[in-house]
Amino acid sequence: MNRILIVDDEENIRLMLRRVLSDSRYAVEEAANGQQALEKIEQGKYSVILLDLRMPEMNGLQVIEKMKEMDINTPIVMMSAYGTVPEAVEAMKSGAMDYLVKPFDLDELKMTLERIIQHNEIKNENIYYREEEDKRFNFREIVGQSSAMKRVLEMVKRVAPLPTTVLITGESGTGKELIARAIHKNSLRQDKPFVVANCVAFSPNLLESELFGHEKGAFTGANITRIGRFEIAHDGTLFLDEIGEVNLSTQAKLLRVIQEKEFERVGSSTSIKVDTRIVAATNKDLIKEIKEHRFREDLFYRINVFTIDMPPLRERLEDLPLLIQHFIKKYNQILNKRISNISSEAVSLLTSYSFPGNVRELENIMERAMIMCNCEIMDRELFFFLEQKSNSLPAGTLKTMEKEMIKKTLIQNKGNRTKTALSLGISRRSLLLKLKEFQIDIKSE
């Protein structure tokens, strides 16, 4: 049942509206003035408020202002016997959803109420589903509101609850592992292990041992039996990072475990069954790798069931301000800094940079700049080396910038080494080494 509050100083209007609307699906209440209305609004929740514009002591616009102060946003239909365009405009600007002139066309009144209530129901339903979706999908670590990132997250939502193998493609530093973790966190396996295997970090022989494990004595140095990452990730998710770097021999073994869900440890002939979901990632063009006989076509089709392509940072620069604030917050905690913001000039410089290393490079840039920052707002000079990079000037600019920053901070602290080190967020010993390296000699006052 929808509750309607009628606010009008004329009793006959209130009685007429009560009689008309009580026959419908509404529970109708009345208030004879603005003060009574505010007391009722504060105590109860209404679907719609029919509010007279001209009332003594407190008019309708004043009631709306008081409601705003009370942080109450119940839909309002303003009523008036003096239907002028300026009044209607003023009512709508103040926050009313509609404006009706007395005497009412009762059918129009009912249609207006139905439209507003239906709009409110849809709005509340959307809020409910958004809240439920937020509970269901955990994307707290992923920063971005660009259309490109929204598409990525929509794909994650679709594939995460399924057992499907996923291939994440994209340049280095775009956040492929974050997406893999998001897939796991929003899957039915979220309470099971998420195991990472960086395929480029191991030699071919060591990679097989890392993935499949080995028996004691399987090779020189194998002094104990070791469980591989496939076994550790049983019932969970195994993230095969940089799968394009795996050699053909190991690719054949990966193909078998993906197809048959079984493998043998190195040095063993006993098959081990596993139920492990595979999420793989690569920055390589695997089609090109297949043509050049460096990647198995059959393995490609096994891992390429569902592909998510990560956009490079230069194609989602609208996310840059969000990412900057994210890293300021992160490194304030890590570096024990109190940086509150970044200047528009600095943001402009960052926006003009191409970021070949993508989000990972942005994070490194922000960390480095925050180490050098000794004030609350990061300015353009902290990112001066980016301008030099963009203009393809000789290397060494970063060292020059670092030297100038140390000199400037030392002067500000009147040559006091301890205070300067604290301002820069480095140890006193590190500062002394830098002073020696850059041949800076500013005496303490």
Secondary structure, DSSP 8 states (H G I E B T S, - for coil): -EEEEEE-S-HHHHHHHHHHHHTTTEEEEEESSHHHHHHHHHHS--SEEEEES--SSS-HHHHHHHHHHTT----EEEEESS--HHHHHHHHHHT-SEEEESS--HHHHHHHHHHHHHHHHHHHHHHHHHHHHHHH---TT----SHHHHHHHHHHHHHTTS---EEEE--TTS-HHHHHHHHHHTSTTTTS-EEEEETTSS-HHHHHHHHHEE-TTSSTT--S-EE-HHHHTTTSEEEEETGGGS-HHHHHHHHHHHHHSEEE-BT---EEE---EEEEEESS-HHHHHHTTSS-HHHHHHH-SEEEE---GGG-GGGHHHHHHHHHHHHHHHHT----EE-HHHHHHHHTS--TTHHHHHHHHHHHHHHH--SSEE-GGGGHHHHHHHTT--TTHHHHHHHHHHHHHHHHTTT-HHHHHHHHTS-HHHHHHHHHHHT------
